[in-house]
Amino acid sequence: MSQTSTSTTGHPVGLYWLFAAEMWERFCYYGMRALLLLYLVESLRMGDNMGFAVYGAYTALVYVMPVLGGRIADRVLGSRLAVLLGGVLMAIGEFVIVGGTEMLLFWGMAIIIVGNGLFKPNISTMVGKLYPDGDHRKDSGFTIFYIGINLGALLATTVCAEVGHIYGAKAGFALAGIGMLCGIVIFQMGSRHYAHVSAPPAPESLFTPKWGPLSPFTAVLAGCLALIPVLYFLLRNTDVAGYVLLAVAVLVLVTLISRGIKDGKVQLDKMFGFIILMLFNVVFWACFEQAGSSLTLFADRNVDRHVFGWEMGAATTQFFNPAYILLFGSLFSIMWVKLKQADKDFSIPMKFGLGITQLGLGYLVILLAAPLAVEYQVPLWTLALLYMLHTTGELFLSPIGLSMVTKLVPKDMTATAMGAWFLSIAGANYAAGMLAKLTGVEHEGGEEAVIDTAASLATYVDVYSTMGYVTVGIGMFLVVVSPLVNKLFHGIR
């Protein structure tokens, strides 16, 4: 009965349990992320460029690990156990960070990276598997799931960010860990609704010793623990992390193309279409992911954050994006269904091109706001409008991308392909760290930074407007060539 049960909305009941579990996991991740850069730059006195490098490496590695986490679920653990183990590790990582030293911060980040790699691709894959092939509800279901992601992000960027702003970052990190524990409990409570899509490939031998005393499960656990010091090293040596990211990308691309060759021309075309959109996905997220880095410092230094006498924390300005997702997400979900029913739906490449174009227009908002600056502080609506355009662009691209992965690849490698999709976001986050350095200010650790707000605003206007023009151009290019790219999908929309 649990395999076919649906809610009053017509979607599987399991979708809403996964929605709630993912919401709390995102509360954990975005709560920590909202506070991270300011913690690095202001509390640990790393300076802008070092802070951007560490932030970029961390967020990149967070998205690299799903490549491995997806394969572990496909071949050993199954999705449910992978998600559970990942959630436990993420909670542990948050509580390690609460120790308050630079060393514990890096160890905690390393543990969170491993946990996220197990959690993130596999819960998304479970959502896709709740729907049979060709089910028109799938895009709508992923958009609903995406609302859960952003409800967690909204709570994180308001509650966690403000707790960190008022009581210190360690209090915010602790709250993020508590949120993750809530997610684990909820996920377990709803497990019967998705047991049929999350079982291990060989449950009878999962806990049976296979390599001496090690069973497949204990071998995975030992491997995860062994990865933690490796990730600690990469976070401490961000240039090395970039080379590792490139090597993993090459390996994944070879795997996808090899599978396409094995399965024939149609599947090979689909793989090439998938890879092309992965590259455009990098462009989108490299610019979008300035939110937690350079846009947060922009808010700190050059945005008037006073609202009716209350000064909003700089990290809290990140709330605009998830708030808009909640405002527009249901409307987009309905829109995609209505367009599909009317046979007027945009192709997947067209949606990507329009999403990237809107992202670029968001950055061009700074050209409207800069002349209105008072004492080099632009009004808060600058970020409100910028994030609105980023969000509508995101809704054209991100949930559609998640759904696309489950449509284009063979079922036996869906978690691996989901990991590959997150790898493109990993590359984008690393690139985002490098882009953020264009706005960076160097200052000595241990000394109070004195920021020239006039020079700072001029730099942000120059960098963001250039970013806007370039991304609008890239988005429009994809719109123009979208019919050619769409032919590679062989009718999949």
Buried (B, 14 or more C-beta within 10 A) or exposed (E): EBEEEEEEEEBBBBBBBBBBBBBBBBBBBBBBBBBBBBBBBBBBBBBBBBBBBBBBBBBBBBBBBBBBBBBBBBBBBBBBBBBBBBBBBBBBBBBBBBEEEBEBBBBBBBBBBBBBBBBBBBBBBBBBBBBEEEEEBBBBBBBBBBBBBBBBBBBBBBBBBBBBBEEBBBBBBBBBBBBBBBBBEBBBEBBBBBBEBBBBBEEEBBEEEBEEEBBBBBBBBEBBEEBBEEBBEBBBBBEEBBEBBEEBBEEBBEBBBEBBEEBEEEBBBBBBBBBBBBEBBBBBBBBBBBBBBBBBBBBBBBBBBEEEEEEBBBBBBBBBBBBBBBEBBBEBBEBBBEEBEEEEBBBBBBBBBBBBBBBBBBBBBBEEBBEEBEEBBBBBBBBBBBBBBBBBBBBBBBBBBBBBBBBBBBEEBBBBBBBBBBBBBBBBBBBBBBBBBBBBBEBEEEEEBEBEBEEBBBBBBEBBBEBBBBBBEBBBBBBEBBEEBBEBBEEBB
